[in-house]
Amino acid sequence: MNVIAALLVEAAPAKINLALHVTGRRADGYHLLESLVAFAELGDRIEVRPTNEDHFFIGGRFGGELAADNHNLVLRARDALRQAVALTPLSPVSIHLEKMLPVASGIGGGSSDAAAALRLLNRLWGSPLTVEQLAALARQLGADVPMCLAARPLIARGIGEMVEPVALPALAMVLVNPGVAVSTPQVFGRLESRENPPLPPLPRHADFAGLVGWLIATRNDLEAPARQMAPVIGDALDALASSGAAFSRMSGSGATCFGLFATPSAAQAAATTIRHARPNWFVEATATN
């Protein structure tokens, strides 16, 4: 097996649930979803290189909130890929995670990190797995990892493992996290209904106005229970709306919220306004890929 003897780098983009409908629940307790997902230019960063022994480093703005142990999804992805390809000898690797996204914040940070690690390590070790095999491996790591492996606009169904690529316009947006931790299991536990209508058909070739009109007719079914647990999520949404967002919503199970803006300059101006008013919040202007 050929190993690339060079530093490889890849972004682990923030995953934005533009709409998220809970449509049922399986017998094993997993919830069935339909979600329109986009990926932002903003994200974490993964670096890998061959070395004499395994290393894992975590840095970045939010790096101090993560433990560099075997519970981290990046290391689980490394070990799962090694097992899948029966890599012998183990080809030690140094991995550096630059953690720039808030932890456990509804924008898929850990899942996107794991997906980026899978892509990078597969390249480093000579691409032994096909795209389909990597996707099967991603499903073993978590429901969000397959969609993060694709890292392009898509509709996710099932528990998140079934992905369908879609075409979306690039979207200027502002991400706001008010700095509260929200437990995903507790959010799901507070759902009043688990049998809700699916997404309406996505219009073909929608422009910004058309997509916003479609989003208004959709939901994030996790937003209401998350706001019950953390009312400050409502403050984040209000800040986005008052700064001129054409549409705003919570992503995933929270607490990160997004606002969509007609232009990148409008998004930058809104981020500056919100950051000035709420200096302790995470506030970043970005755009979808």
Beta strands, then each sheet from edge to edge (+ up, - down):
strand 1: 8-25
strand 2: 31-50
strand 3: 55-59
strand 4: 93-98
strand 5: 154-158
strand 6: 162-165
strand 7: 172-177
strand 8: 247-250
strand 9: 257-261
strand 10: 282-287
sheet 1: 1+ 2- 4+ 3+
sheet 2: 1+ 2- 5+ 6-
sheet 3: 8+ 9- 7+ 10-
end
